[in-house]
C-alpha cells in the first residue's frame, strides 16, 4: 500500500551535509512516497511554522508526518556566543521547548489526520560529557513527554547514539570549526568522501559532531522504519 510521508526538520533531515536518512528509508520502502522538507539551520519554531504552512497551502494529504527538530535551538546560541555571530535564527529557550512542541503538535492535529512520528536528538558533538549534550538529554525528555501526551510515535535515536559514543575518542566538533561547514557540504556529494572525513576526524556516527555519516543515518532510518512497519 502506497503511503505519503512528509519528513520535516533541519539539516539532519535535509541530508545535504553528510548522509541523509530519508534516502535510506525511501530505499527500505520503495512503495512509499517520501517528501523531504528538511532545511539546514532551522529551529523548532521555524520547523513547526513551515509544517503548518505546508498543511494549509498544499493540496496533498499525507498519511504520516515525521518531525525532527531541536538541534539548532541548542547549537546556534553556542555558536553565537563562541564566535560572536550577530545574526542567528530565532531559537526557543530550553525551558520553553516542551510548551512549543505541545502547541505545535496540537495545532498540527487540527489541520491533518496524519500519524505523527517525532525523533529525539542524536548528538551535538560526540563528547557525551559536554554541557551541550547534557542539555540535549533534557530536550529529549521533553520531546518524549509531549509525544506521549499527543499520542505521537517517538523514534528514540538518542540511546543508540549514546551507547556507541561512550567509546568515542574524538574531540572534533562543528561548533569549533564552523568554517568547515561549506567545505563539508561539497565533500558530501560523494559517499566515500563522507566516510573518509569521518574517519580522519576519528568520529563514529557523524562527520562533524552533528551531521550524520552512514552509521548515524542508519540509526535514524532504522528507528523510524520500525514505526513505519506497524502503522
C-alpha positions as CSV (number, residue, x, y, z in Angstrom):
1,X,0.0,0.0,0.0
2,X,1.3,3.4,-1.0
3,X,1.7,5.8,1.9
4,X,2.6,9.5,1.5
5,X,5.2,10.6,4.1
6,X,6.3,14.1,4.9
7,X,9.7,14.5,6.5
8,X,10.4,17.9,8.0
9,X,13.3,19.0,10.1
10,X,16.8,20.7,10.0
11,X,19.9,19.7,8.1
12,X,19.8,16.2,9.7
13,X,16.6,15.6,7.7
14,X,17.7,17.6,4.7
15,X,20.7,15.3,4.3
16,X,22.8,17.6,2.1
17,X,25.7,17.5,4.6
18,X,26.8,14.0,5.4
19,X,24.4,11.2,4.7
20,X,20.6,11.6,4.6
21,X,18.4,9.1,6.5
22,X,15.4,9.9,4.3
23,X,17.0,8.4,1.2
24,X,17.7,5.2,3.2
25,X,14.1,5.0,4.3
26,X,13.0,5.5,0.7
27,X,15.2,2.6,-0.3
28,X,13.7,0.5,2.5
29,X,10.2,1.3,1.4
30,X,10.2,1.9,-2.4
31,X,6.4,1.8,-2.3
32,X,6.2,4.9,-0.1
33,X,6.1,8.4,-1.5
34,X,8.6,10.3,0.7
35,X,8.7,14.1,0.6
36,X,11.7,15.8,2.2
37,X,11.2,19.3,3.7
38,X,14.4,19.4,5.7
39,X,16.1,22.8,5.9
40,X,19.6,23.4,7.2
41,X,19.8,25.6,10.2
42,X,16.1,25.5,11.0
43,X,14.8,25.6,14.6
44,X,11.8,24.1,16.4
45,X,9.8,27.3,15.8
46,X,10.7,27.5,12.1
47,X,10.0,23.8,11.5
48,X,6.5,23.9,13.0
49,X,5.8,27.2,11.2
50,X,6.8,25.7,7.9
51,X,4.9,22.5,8.6
52,X,1.7,24.4,9.3
53,X,2.1,26.4,6.1
54,X,2.6,23.2,4.1
55,X,-0.5,21.7,5.5
56,X,-2.6,24.8,4.9
57,X,-1.4,25.6,1.4
58,X,-0.6,22.2,-0.2
59,X,-3.5,20.1,-1.6
60,X,-1.7,16.8,-0.9
61,X,-2.8,14.8,2.2
62,X,-0.1,13.0,4.0
63,X,-0.6,9.7,5.8
64,X,2.5,10.1,8.1
65,X,4.5,13.2,9.2
66,X,8.0,12.7,10.6
67,X,9.3,15.7,12.6
68,X,13.0,16.0,13.6
69,X,13.6,19.3,15.4
70,X,15.7,20.9,18.2
71,X,19.4,20.5,17.4
72,X,19.8,24.1,16.3
73,X,17.9,25.5,19.3
74,X,20.9,24.3,21.3
75,X,23.6,24.7,18.7
76,X,23.0,28.2,17.4
77,X,23.3,30.1,20.8
78,X,26.5,28.2,21.5
79,X,27.9,29.3,18.1
80,X,26.8,32.9,18.6
81,X,28.5,33.1,21.9
82,X,31.7,31.4,20.9
83,X,32.2,33.1,17.6
84,X,30.3,36.4,18.2
85,X,27.9,35.9,15.4
86,X,25.4,38.8,15.3
87,X,22.6,37.2,13.4
88,X,21.0,33.8,14.0
89,X,17.6,32.3,13.6
90,X,15.1,32.6,16.4
91,X,15.7,29.8,18.9
92,X,13.5,28.5,21.8
93,X,14.9,28.6,25.3
94,X,15.4,25.3,27.0
95,X,12.6,25.8,29.5
96,X,10.1,26.7,26.7
97,X,10.8,23.8,24.3
98,X,8.1,21.5,25.8
99,X,5.5,24.2,25.5
100,X,6.4,24.9,21.9
101,X,6.3,21.2,21.0
102,X,3.0,20.9,22.8
103,X,1.5,23.8,20.9
104,X,2.9,22.7,17.6
105,X,1.6,19.2,17.8
106,X,-1.8,20.4,19.0
107,X,-2.0,22.8,16.0
108,X,-0.9,20.2,13.5
109,X,-3.6,17.9,14.7
110,X,-6.2,20.5,13.7
111,X,-5.0,20.6,10.1
112,X,-4.0,17.0,9.4
113,X,-5.2,13.5,10.3
114,X,-1.7,12.1,9.6
115,X,0.0,9.9,12.1
116,X,2.9,11.7,13.7
117,X,6.4,10.4,14.3
118,X,8.9,12.6,16.3
119,X,12.5,11.9,16.8
120,X,14.8,12.6,19.7
121,X,18.0,14.5,19.2
122,X,21.1,12.4,18.2
123,X,24.2,14.3,19.4
124,X,25.8,17.7,19.4
125,X,29.4,16.7,19.3
126,X,30.5,13.2,20.1
127,X,31.6,14.0,23.6
128,X,28.7,12.9,25.7
129,X,30.0,14.7,28.8
130,X,29.9,18.2,27.1
131,X,27.4,20.7,28.6
132,X,25.5,20.9,25.3
133,X,24.9,17.2,25.3
134,X,23.7,17.4,28.9
135,X,21.1,19.9,27.6
136,X,20.3,17.6,24.8
137,X,19.2,15.0,27.3
138,X,16.8,17.5,28.9
139,X,15.3,18.3,25.5
140,X,14.9,14.7,24.6
141,X,13.0,14.1,27.9
142,X,10.6,16.9,26.9
143,X,10.2,15.6,23.4
144,X,9.2,12.2,24.7
145,X,6.8,13.6,27.3
146,X,5.0,15.7,24.8
147,X,4.9,13.0,22.2
148,X,3.3,10.6,24.7
149,X,0.8,13.3,25.6
150,X,-0.3,13.7,22.0
151,X,-0.2,10.0,21.0
152,X,2.7,10.6,18.7
153,X,5.2,7.8,17.9
154,X,8.7,8.6,19.2
155,X,11.7,7.4,17.2
156,X,14.1,7.5,20.0
157,X,17.5,7.5,18.4
158,X,19.3,9.1,21.3
159,X,20.1,5.9,23.4
160,X,21.6,4.2,20.4
161,X,23.9,7.1,19.7
162,X,24.8,7.3,23.4
163,X,25.7,3.6,23.6
164,X,28.1,3.9,20.7
165,X,29.5,7.3,21.5
166,X,30.5,6.3,25.0
167,X,33.6,4.8,23.2
168,X,34.3,8.0,21.2
169,X,37.8,9.4,21.4
170,X,37.3,12.3,19.0
171,X,37.4,15.9,20.2
172,X,36.4,17.3,16.8
173,X,33.2,19.4,16.9
174,X,31.5,21.5,14.3
175,X,31.0,24.2,16.9
176,X,34.7,24.7,17.0
177,X,35.2,24.6,13.2
178,X,32.1,26.4,11.6
179,X,34.1,27.4,8.5
180,X,34.4,23.7,7.6
181,X,30.6,23.6,7.0
182,X,30.6,24.8,3.4
183,X,33.6,22.6,2.6
184,X,31.8,19.6,4.1
185,X,28.7,20.4,2.0
186,X,30.7,19.9,-1.2
187,X,32.5,16.9,0.2
188,X,29.2,15.3,0.9
189,X,28.5,14.9,-2.8
190,X,30.2,11.5,-2.6
191,X,29.5,8.9,0.0
192,X,33.1,7.7,0.1
193,X,34.3,11.2,0.9
194,X,31.8,11.4,3.7
195,X,33.2,8.3,5.3
196,X,36.8,9.4,4.7
197,X,36.1,12.7,6.5
198,X,34.5,10.9,9.4
199,X,37.5,8.5,9.8
200,X,40.0,11.3,9.5
201,X,38.3,13.2,12.4
202,X,38.1,10.0,14.4
203,X,34.3,10.3,14.6
204,X,32.0,7.3,15.0
205,X,28.5,8.4,13.9
206,X,28.9,11.8,12.3
207,X,31.2,13.8,10.1
208,X,31.5,16.8,12.3
209,X,29.8,16.0,15.6
210,X,26.3,16.6,14.2
211,X,25.7,15.8,10.6
212,X,25.4,12.0,10.1
213,X,27.8,9.6,8.5
214,X,26.3,6.3,7.1
215,X,26.2,4.6,10.5
216,X,24.4,7.5,12.1
217,X,22.0,7.8,9.3
218,X,21.2,4.1,9.5
219,X,20.2,4.5,13.2
220,X,17.7,7.2,12.2
221,X,16.4,5.2,9.3
222,X,16.1,2.0,11.4
223,X,14.3,3.5,14.3
224,X,11.8,5.4,12.1
225,X,11.3,2.3,9.9
226,X,10.4,0.2,12.9
227,X,7.5,2.5,13.4
228,X,6.6,2.7,9.7
229,X,6.3,-1.1,9.8
230,X,3.5,-1.0,12.4
231,X,1.4,2.0,11.3
